[in-house]
Amino acid sequence: MDRYLLILSTLCFLAAVARTTIAFRARTFARGRFNFFAIAAGFVFQSAFLSIRGHEVGRCPLTNLFEVFVFLAWSVALIYMLVGPAYRLSLMGAFTAPLVVLLQGFALLAPIDVRHPSRVPPNPWLEFHASMSLIAYGVFALACIAGVMYLVQERQLKTRQLHSIFYHLPPLTELFAAITRLLWWGFALYTLGLVSGFFVGQPLPRVQILCAFGVWILYAAILNGRHLRWFAPRRVAALCIGGFAAALTLLWGITFSAQLH
């Protein structure tokens, strides 16, 4: 039953991707409410899936790599629902939906939904640490998407080939301000999740600790370079994209070591 909810959620996000693709090919992209409502419906199905799976496993549904990818996709949709309208970046939905489809499509197709029965009771600190860290990943994903939007708009300005999408993108200064805020919010949430790991009350795998601190150092370096103006806005946008790709790779190591532990 829960898997069907996830399939319905993926179809909702896929509908948003299809609508955007058709508009891009017709060169008649216009900002509308369809994408927002499609993503909102997908988010509802995601939440229902996580609720049912959480009751089944008796804890926060982060017990295997399948659930981690779904929770990450849910975090991306959640942050978009909260941040997109606030920063007048409703076009971000056109870039958010493909990422969610990739994450959930991989989770559904890959043989990674392997149940790991636990012999210990749920640890509130451990679940807070894991869930907060993945919500921070959702914020980093939105920073990555805003970085893509920044580079797309900058390229159109340089080549002077202005497509219809250009007139629906926020100004570069507003996009860069959103990237900076998202980086700071993601870093603060990730730091909170990292600190909570010290209150778990049990030893964590060394690989998990090293990977987690690796992500923290990565984004700390990006923010430090932004604060000291070592990086131009274009470089910060590119680093957001590369940083999230690296963080996803490290997330695999964190999850794998946690399952072994």
N, C-alpha and C positions, 0 to 999 in steps of 0.2 A: 504493500500500500504506500509506504513512504517513498519508495523509488518512483512510483507513478507521479507523485507530487513534484519530485525533482525534474522529471521529464516535462511536465506541464510548465514548470518554471523556466526551463531551458527554452521551450517553444515560445514563451512570451518574450524572452530576450531576443530570440532568433527573429521574431516578427519585427522587433525594433530595428535589427540589423538589416533585414530585407527591405523595410520601408526606406531606410537611409540609403541603401545601395541603389535602389530604383531611382530615388531623387537625384543622387550624384550622377548616375549615368544619363539621366534626362537633363542634367545641368539646370534643374529647377528646384534646388533645395530651398525649402522654406520652413522656418521654425514653427512647429505645431505642438499639439498636446498628445499626439498619438504615442510618441516615444516615451513620454513621461508616464502615461497610464499603462503602457505595456511593461515598462520596468517596474512600476508600482505593483502590478498584478504578479509579475515574476517574483518580486520581493515577498509578497504575501505567501505564495506557494513555497518559497525557500524557508520562511519562518515556520510554516506548518510542518515541513519536512524535519527541520531541526528539533521542533517541539516533540514530534512523535518519536524520532530517533533518541532524543534525550531521555524520554520516559522508558524506552526499551532498554537502554544501557544503564539507566539509573544514575546518570551523571551528565556533565556537559559533553555534548557529542563531539569529542575530539579524541576518540580512542584509536583511530587508524588514519592512514593517509587520505582515504576517500572522504572521511568526515572533515578532515583539515581543509581540503580543497573546497568543499561545499561551504564550510564556515567562512573561508576566505572570500569566496564569491558573494556570500551574504553580507560580509563586512563592506565589500566594495559597493554593493547596492545600497546598503544602509547609509554610508558616508555620502554617496551621490544624492540620496533623497534629502539629506540634511544640508549639504553644502551647495549643491547645484543651484537651487533657486536663490539661496542667500547671496551668492556671488554673481548672480545674473549669468550663470554659465549653463543655461538649460541645454545648449548645444552639446554640452559634455555627455549627455545621454547617448548621442550618436557615436561617441568614442568609448563610452563605458560598456554598453551592451556587448560589443564583440569580445571584450576581455572576459566578461562573465560567461559568455557562451563557450569560450575556450577552456576556462577553468572547469565548468560543470560538464562540458562535453568530454574532457579528459577523464574526469572522475567517473562518469557513466560508462565510458568505453574501456578504460583500463581495468585490469583485474586486481584492483587494490582495495575493494570493500571486503576485507578479511576481518572477521570478528576476533577480538582479543579479550577473552573473559578475564576479568580482574578478580583477584583474591583479596584485595584490600578495600576498605570503605573509601568513598570519595573524599578527597582532600580539598577543602574550599580554597586554600591559598594556591594550590597547584592549578585548580581550574580557573581561578582569577588570573593567575600568571599567564596561562595559555590563551585564554579568551581575550584578555587585554592586549596581548602581543599581536594577535591576529587582527584585532580591530585597528591597531596601529598600522598593520600591513595594508588594510583597506584604505587608510588615509594616504599612505605612501603610493598606493596604486592610483588614487585620484591625482596626486602630485605628478605622477608619471603621465597620466592622460592629459593633464593641463600642459605638461612639457611638450607632448606631441602636438597639441593645438598651437602652442607658441611657435614651434618650428615650422608647422604648416603655414601659418600666417606670415611668418618672416620670409619664408621661401617665396610665397606669392608676391610679397612686396618687392623682393629683390629681382625676381624674374619679370615683374610687371604683368603677370598673367593672373588676373583677378577673376576667380570663378565665383559662382553664386554663394558658395559657402563662406567666402571672405566677408561678405556683408552681414553675416550672422555671427561672426566671431567677435568676442570682446576686444577692445584695444590691447596692444601688446603690454602697455603699462599695467592694465588691470589684470591681465593674465599672469604677469610676473608677480604682482602683489598676491594673487591667489596661490601661486606656487609656493611663495615664501611662507604664507600663513599655513598652508597644508603641511609643509615640511616641519614647521615648529610644532603644530598640533600632533603630527605623527610621532615626532621625536619625543614629545612630552609623554604621550600615551605609552610609547615603547619603553621609555625609561621607567615609568610606573610599573609596567609589566615585568621589567627586568628586576627592579628592586623587590617586587613581591616574591620573586623566586627564592630570595634568601630566607623567607619565612615559611617555606614549604615544610621544613622539619625533617627532610630526608635527603640523602645525597643524590645529586643529579649527574647524569653522564657527562664526562669531561668534554666529549665532542659537542654535546648540546650547549654547554656553557661557552665554549670557544666560538661556535657559530653564532650564538645570540649576541655575544660581545662584538663579533665581527660586523654584524648588521648595525649595532649601535655606533661603533667607531666610524663606519662608512658614512652614515647620515650626519654624525657629528662633524666629520671633515667637510661635507658639502655645506652645512650651515655655517661653519667657521669661515670657509672660503667666501661664502655669500656675505657674511657680516663684515669681513675685512676687505671686501671688494677685490679679492684675488680673481674671482670668476666673473666674467661678463654674463648678462642675463641668458644669452644663447647657450653658454657653457653650462650654467645651472640647469636649464631645461634639459640639455642632453644628459647631464649627470643624473637627473631624476629618472630618466628612462633606463640608463645603464645600471643605476643603483637598485632600482626595483627588480630588474632581471637578475642581478647578483643576489639580492635578498631572497628571491624565490628559489634560487639554487641552494642557498644556505638553509632555507626552510625545509627542503627535502632532507638535508643532513640532520637537522634538529629533530624532525619527526621520526626518521629512521632510527636514530640513536635512542630516542625516547621509547620506541616500541621494543627495541632490544633490551632496554633497561627494565 
